[in-house]
């Protein structure tokens, strides 16, 4: 079985892993309450999706 002949440096290892970063989820603005929400999902703050109320939100 093949073994590495020399130790891999930190810069080589780091440049190989440079694309491992996580991407933030995209958010869109709710047209009803203008709060950020995930696309294609009901708004967690007002409960609306595509101008229809799909979740009942308790008023505080």
Backbone as CSV, one residue per row, in Angstrom:
resi,resn,N_x,N_y,N_z,CA_x,CA_y,CA_z,C_x,C_y,C_z
1,UNK,0.845,-1.183,0.000,0.000,0.000,0.000,0.890,1.246,0.000
2,UNK,0.491,2.239,-0.753,1.303,3.452,-0.884,1.186,4.318,0.363
3,UNK,2.315,4.863,0.789,2.373,5.764,1.935,2.980,7.083,1.499
4,UNK,2.574,8.193,2.145,3.167,9.474,1.795,4.638,9.516,2.201
5,UNK,5.447,10.094,1.344,6.875,10.159,1.612,7.229,11.339,2.517
6,UNK,6.430,12.436,2.426,6.698,13.628,3.221,5.402,14.082,3.885
7,UNK,5.564,14.802,4.980,4.413,15.356,5.694,3.757,16.443,4.847
8,UNK,2.434,16.424,4.778,1.698,17.468,4.063,1.691,18.733,4.911
9,UNK,2.083,19.852,4.336,2.182,21.095,5.092,0.790,21.656,5.395
10,UNK,0.756,22.558,6.352,-0.510,23.175,6.741,-1.113,23.985,5.609
11,UNK,-0.253,24.618,4.796,-0.773,25.434,3.691,-1.380,24.552,2.595
12,UNK,-0.762,23.412,2.304,-1.325,22.489,1.305,-2.654,21.929,1.792
13,UNK,-2.668,21.542,3.066,-3.889,21.004,3.642,-4.991,22.062,3.659
14,UNK,-4.611,23.297,4.029,-5.589,24.376,4.098,-6.123,24.778,2.736
15,UNK,-5.262,24.787,1.720,-5.740,25.158,0.383,-6.630,24.069,-0.205
16,UNK,-6.403,22.834,0.186,-7.282,21.756,-0.265,-8.655,21.865,0.392
17,UNK,-8.674,22.308,1.637,-9.935,22.416,2.380,-10.603,23.781,2.232
18,UNK,-10.109,24.623,1.356,-10.615,25.996,1.278,-12.058,26.071,0.789
19,UNK,-12.568,25.039,0.165,-13.941,25.055,-0.355,-14.906,24.301,0.543
20,UNK,-14.495,23.979,1.756,-15.339,23.239,2.682,-16.316,24.129,3.436
21,UNK,-16.267,25.416,3.218,-17.064,26.323,4.026,-18.566,26.116,3.789
22,UNK,-19.333,26.404,4.811,-20.778,26.257,4.741,-21.394,27.525,4.158
23,UNK,-22.439,27.351,3.394,-23.149,28.493,2.818,-24.342,28.841,3.712
24,UNK,-24.593,30.119,3.897,-25.752,30.542,4.665,-27.026,30.268,3.874
25,UNK,-28.117,29.900,4.554,-29.356,29.669,3.825,-29.896,30.978,3.253
26,UNK,-30.458,30.908,2.063,-31.020,32.105,1.447,-32.342,32.447,2.122
27,UNK,-32.592,33.710,2.272,-33.850,34.165,2.866,-34.513,35.129,1.903
28,UNK,-35.828,35.143,1.959,-36.587,36.107,1.179,-37.484,36.880,2.138
29,UNK,-37.982,37.994,1.681,-38.802,38.850,2.526,-40.264,38.450,2.396
30,UNK,-40.938,38.340,3.514,-42.368,38.031,3.511,-43.119,39.239,2.958
31,UNK,-43.986,39.050,1.966,-44.708,40.200,1.401,-45.755,40.780,2.360
32,UNK,-46.170,40.012,3.341,-47.204,40.467,4.271,-46.614,41.261,5.442
33,UNK,-45.599,40.684,6.130,-45.069,41.332,7.334,-43.632,41.819,7.157
34,UNK,-43.012,41.555,6.015,-41.661,41.998,5.665,-40.581,41.447,6.603
35,UNK,-40.829,40.279,7.184,-39.829,39.592,8.003,-39.067,38.609,7.114
36,UNK,-37.806,38.312,7.426,-37.086,37.319,6.621,-37.630,35.915,6.878
37,UNK,-37.722,35.123,5.813,-38.219,33.754,5.920,-37.523,32.907,4.870
38,UNK,-37.568,31.596,5.029,-36.996,30.696,4.043,-37.913,30.634,2.831
39,UNK,-37.361,30.542,1.625,-38.218,30.498,0.442,-39.029,29.207,0.384
40,UNK,-40.220,29.285,-0.185,-41.151,28.169,-0.375,-41.617,27.581,0.951
41,UNK,-41.674,28.411,1.995,-42.171,27.971,3.286,-43.064,29.050,3.873
42,UNK,-43.953,28.657,4.763,-44.829,29.616,5.417,-44.012,30.516,6.340
43,UNK,-44.434,31.749,6.457,-43.734,32.716,7.301,-43.955,32.343,8.771
44,UNK,-42.887,32.197,9.559,-43.073,31.820,10.965,-43.647,32.938,11.829
45,UNK,-43.574,34.189,11.370,-44.059,35.282,12.210,-45.518,35.634,11.943
46,UNK,-45.987,35.487,10.698,-47.395,35.825,10.428,-48.212,34.618,9.992
47,UNK,-47.581,33.536,9.535,-48.297,32.314,9.181,-48.861,32.297,7.772
48,UNK,-48.454,33.239,6.930,-48.989,33.307,5.574,-48.037,32.661,4.574
49,UNK,-48.618,32.051,3.539,-47.860,31.523,2.405,-48.689,31.740,1.161
50,UNK,-48.110,32.419,0.177,-48.789,32.753,-1.082,-50.133,33.446,-0.833
51,UNK,-50.093,34.468,0.029,-51.240,35.327,0.353,-52.409,34.567,0.968
52,UNK,-52.139,33.398,1.580,-53.161,32.650,2.308,-52.619,32.317,3.688
53,UNK,-53.494,32.361,4.696,-53.071,31.990,6.043,-53.096,30.466,6.141
54,UNK,-51.925,29.885,6.373,-51.833,28.435,6.464,-51.510,27.971,7.866
55,UNK,-51.018,28.866,8.729,-50.712,28.546,10.118,-51.360,29.602,11.001
56,UNK,-52.060,29.167,12.016,-52.628,30.117,12.973,-51.544,30.509,13.967
57,UNK,-51.276,31.806,14.060,-50.288,32.335,14.980,-51.022,33.024,16.120
58,UNK,-50.644,32.651,17.365,-51.277,33.251,18.522,-50.778,34.674,18.696
59,UNK,-51.691,35.617,18.898,-51.311,37.019,19.130,-50.895,37.177,20.591
60,UNK,-49.805,37.881,20.815,-49.322,38.084,22.183,-49.893,39.329,22.795
